[in-house]
Amino acid sequence: MPLLLSEHPERDRPRERFWAVGPAALTAQELLAILLGTGCAGRDALAVAGDLLARVEGSLRRLVGRPGAELARVPGVGRAKAARLLAALELGRRVAAEAEPAPERIAGPADVHRFYAPRLRDLAVEEFHVLALGSQSQVLADLLITRGILNSSLVHPREVFRGAIAEAAAGIIVVHNHPSGDPTPSADDRAVTRQLVDAGRLLDVPVYDHVIVGGAHYVSFAEAGLL
């Protein structure tokens, strides 16, 4: 039988190790155990943390993409602990996003991906953003338009261009993510892009590109000749 947390020498328990050697020295399992706080009958927090990691093959990025309801069903977790775990992982995602400031100017789709990937690549739902650009391709604003499944009925040109016009944008780049990790454009992606390009011509606010983020990869409509 594995030892319960209370049966480990005090110096080997996650909280004590946290203060003795610092968080960077702890394993992901130990850090998760600290967040969980307690386990369940016959299983301590360290064992429950191990179960969570086993379900996602040891990947914290996969863990953050799992629905809260699924995590809550893991024995020893429940809704309150699942919320605590996902809140901590979301804070980590936001820290990573802050660490990559918006570039002063957009030279190409790689700049767009570098800016958006830390925020979008691990989301469980799609987000659709507009990057409003000035006449020298300088970044004026990042505008979140919608969250959810991308289709032409949800991403209306009125909502896309309203903020861009308010920012006096010379043009825009639209960006969204594929939670599957595959950035290949879908039929809806292509339809939305055609609709926005046509609207941009009428409004004299051109759509320079549509960049789809999928994990560590991206597809640029401009690079692929799809605009």
Secondary structure, 3 states (H helix, E strand, C coil): CCCCHHHCCHHHCHHHHHHHHCHHHCCHHHHHHHHHCCCECCECHHHHHHHHHHHCCCCHHHHHCCCHHHHHCCCCCHHHHHHHHHHHHHHHHHHHHHCCCCCCECCCHHHHHHHHHHHHCCCCCCEEEEEEECCCCEEEEEEEEEECCCCCCCCCHHHHHHHHHHCCCCEEEEEEECCCCCCCCCHHHHHHHHHHHHHHHHHCCCEEEEEEEECCEEEECCCCCCC
